[in-house]
C-alpha cells in the first residue's frame, strides 16, 4: 500500500463558511477515490481565507470593547481555523467513505509546528491571508489596522504575515499512532499552529502562518510517505506562464526544477513555494516523488496520466 500526503489548496475549501461546506463535499469524493484505490492517505490543508476571516472577526470584537475582549493572537486564529476546517472535512469524508461501504475512521489532529524564533521571516512578512482587495482597499486597511499588505500574483492585494519555515511537528507521534491504527488523519492544517520552544521546554504561539506546502513536505518526510501530492488550481506547473510560449511540465527532475527557479519562472507566494516544497520532499530520500495537479485530477495524476511529477 502506497502512503501519500495530500496537501489541499484553497480551491478545495472555498473562502467562507457556506463555500467551504459545499467545497468539502467535492473534495471528499476526490480523496475517497484515492482511499478506494488502496492509497493510505494523510491530509493537510491551507487556511489563508479562513485564518484571515477569523482574525478580522476577532479584531472587530476587540474594537468594540478592548477590556472585555482582548486581542486574539494570530496563532490562536490558526488553531481555530484548523479545527473548523477539520470538522467540515472529516465529516464530509467520513460520510463519503460510508456511502461507499468503507468503514475507515477519520480524525483531525490539532497540530503545533515548531519554528525558529530567529527566523528572518519575522522581519519580512510575505504569506498572504484573508480575502483579496483592491489597491485602494488594501491601502486603507493597512493605514487603519496597521497590517502589511502585498499584491498577490496578479490577483489583487491581500494582508501578509510572517511565514517562518517549519522545523518540527509536535504531535508527530500522535499522527503516526493514528495512521498505524488505520485511520485517515487530517493534520498540520494551515501549516500548523506556529510555536517556538521556551526555556522551560514549554511551547509558545507566535504571530505567523506557516506555508502549508512546506509543512506538508515535512509531514510527508516524518510519516515516511511515498509521495507528496500538492493539489492546486492548475493541472500542471508551467514555465513562461501566461506567455505565448507557455509550456506545461509533466515529468521533471529536481535539478530541472531548480534551474527553473533560478530563471524566476514561478511566482513567489503562489507556485514557487509549491515547487520548492515538492523539491524538498523529492530529494529527501531515494524513490520519493511529488505530484502537483488539480484536485479532480488527483487519481489520474497518481496513475501517472497527468499533473507535474518531480523526482530526483
N, C-alpha and C positions, 0 to 999 in steps of 0.2 A: 504493500500500500504506500503510495506516494504522499508525503506530508507537504502541504502548501500553506504559506501565509498569504492571505488575500487582503490587500490594503484597499479599502473602498474610498473613492473620491467623493467630492461634494455632490456630483450628479446622481449618486446612489442614495442620497439622503434628503435632497431638497434643501430649501433655505429658510423654511419656517415650519411651525408645528403642523399645519394642515398638509403642506407639501411633503413633509417627512413621513407622515402616516400613510400617504399614498405611495411614495417612492420606495419605502422598505418592502412593500408587497412585491414589487417588481424585482428588487434586489434579492429578496428571499428565494424567488424562483430560480434566479441565476446561480445562487450559492447551493441550493438544494440539488440542482443539476450536477454540480461537482461532487457532492456527497454521494449522490445516486450512482455516479460513475466510479465510486470507490476511493476518491481522494479523502485524505484526512485533513480537514480544513480548520485553520485558526484565523479568525477575523480581526482586523484592525480597521480604523476608520478616521476620517478627518472630522473637524468640528468648527471650521472657520466661521461660517454664518451663525452657528448655534452659540458658540462662545461669545461672539460679538453681540448677539441679541441679548444674552443673559447679562453681559457686562453693562450694556446700555440700560437695561431694565433696573439693574441694581444701582447704577449711578443716579437714575431718576428718583429712585426711592430715597437715596441718601440726600438728594437735594431738597426733598420735602421736609425732612427733619434729621439733620446730621447727628443729633444727640441720640435719638431713638433708633435710627437706622445707620450705624457707622458704615464706612466704605467696605465693600466686599472685595478681598484680594482677587486678582486675576486667576491665581492658582485654584481658588475655590470655584470660580466660574467654570474653569476647565473641568473640575470634578463634577459639577452639576451637569455639564454637557455630556460627559462620559456616561453617566447613569441614565440620563433621559434618552439619549440616543440608543444606548444598550437595551433599555426597556422596550422600546419600539422594535428594535432589530431582532432581539431574541424571541419576542412573542410572534413576530411575523414569520421568522424562520422555523420556529417550533411548529406553528400551525401548518406551514407548507410541508414540512417533513412528515407530520402525522397524516396529512392528506394523501401522501404517497405511501403510507404504511411503514414509514421509517421511524422506529422508536429510539431516537437519539436525543438525549438532553442537551439543552443549550444554556450556557451560563456566561454572564458578564462579570468580569473582574475589574473592580475599581483599581486602576494601576498607577502607581507612583514611579516616576522615572528620574533618576539622579542626573543632574547636570553639574558642571564645574562653575562654582560661584564667580570665578575669574574669567569665564568665557568672554571673549571680546564682543560677542553678540549683544551683551547687555548695554554696550555703548553705541550700538549701531542697529536699531530696530528695523527689521526687514520682513517680518512674517505678517501677511495680510489676514485680518479677521473682520467679521461683520459684513454688512451689505455694501454694494457698490454705490458710489456717489459721483455727482458731477464735480468738476474742479471747484466751482463756487461753493457747493455744499460742504466739500471737504475742508476748504479754507476756513469756512465759518465754524465748523465743528472743532477744527484744530485750535482756533482762536478762543472759542468759548469753553472748551473742555480740556485744553492743554494736552491733546493727544498728538501723536505723529501720524501723518498721512503720506501716501505714496501712490503714484499711478501704477496700476496693476496690469501689465501685459496688454495694453491697449483696450482693456475692458471697462475702464473707469478708475476712480480713486477709492481707496479703502484705508481704514486705520491699519497701522503696522505696529507690531510689538517685537520685543526681543525673541530670537529663536536660537537658543543655545543647542549644541549637539548633545544627544543622549549618550550617557556613559554606562548606566546600569539600570536594570529593571528590578525594582524592589520585590515585586510579587512573582519573580521568575519561578520559584519552586512551586508556588500555588498553581500557576498556569500549567506547569509540567504535570503536576498531580492530576489535574482535571483532564488533560489530554490522555494521560495513561488510563484514566477511568472511562475512556471512550466518550467524552463529552465534546461537543463543539464549543470552543471558547472564543469569546469576544474580549479582546484585551488591548491595552495601550491606546484606547480611544483618544482621538485628538492629539496623538503624540505622547500621551501620558500626562499625569499631573506633575508639573515640574517642581522638583525638590532638590535641596542641597543637604549634604551631611553636616551635622553640627558637632561641636567638640565632645558633647556627651553621648555621641553615637545616635542622637535623635535625628529627625528629618524636619526641614522647614521649607514651606512653599515659597516660591519666588515668582515675580511678575513676568511671565513668559508664556509662549506657546511653542512647544517643540514640533518641528516638522514631522508629520505623521509618516512620511515615506522613510526618513532616516530611522525613526523609531521602529517602523515595521521591518526594516532591514536588520536592525539589532535583534528584534524579537525572533525573526526567522533564523538568525545565527544561533540564538540561545536555545531554541527548541529543535535545532538540527533539521530544519526543513530542507526539502529537495529543491523547492522553487519558491521564489517570491513573486507574487502576482500583483502588479500595481494597476488598478482599474481607474481609468480617467475618461475624459470626454472625447478622445480620438482613438481610432482603431490602430494607428501606427504612430510611432515617433517619426518626425520628418525633419529633413535638413532643407535649407533655403525656404523655410516655411513662409507661405503667402506670396511667394515669387513664382514667375512663370516656370522656372526650373525646379520647383519643389519636388522632392524625392522621398518616398516612404521607405523606411528601413524595416527589413524583415529579420534576417539572422545576422547579427553583428557581434564582433568580438569586443572585449573590454578595451583593448588598445585602439580600435577604430572609434569607439565612443569617446575615449579620452581625447583623441585628435579632434573630433567634432566640438568638444567642449573648448579646446584651445582656440578653435575658429569662432567661438561665441555663437554657435548655432542654436542654442537653447535659451529661452527667456528665463532670467532669474525670477524666483517666486512662482514660476509656472512649471515648465517642463524640466528645467535644469535640476532641481532637487530630486525629481523622479529618476532622471538618468543617473545622477551621482549616487543615489541610494541603490539603484539597480546594479551599478558597478561595484559598490561596496560589498553587496551580498554575493555577486557572481564570482568575485575574486577571493572570497573569504575561505573557500575550501574547494578542492577539485570536484568537478561534476555539478556544482550548483549553477542554477540559471535564474534569470529574472525575465518575466514576461510583462510587457506594458501594452495594454489594449483597452477596448471598451468593455463595460460591464456585460452587455448582452453577447459579447464575443469571447467571454472567458473560457467557456467549454471548448470552442473551436481553437482558441489560442493554445490551450494546454495540449490539444491534439496536434499542434504544430501547423495548423491550417491558416492562421492569421496572426496579427499582432507583431510586436517587435520583441525578439528574444535576444538577450545579452548573455554571453558566456565567455569564459576566459579563453 
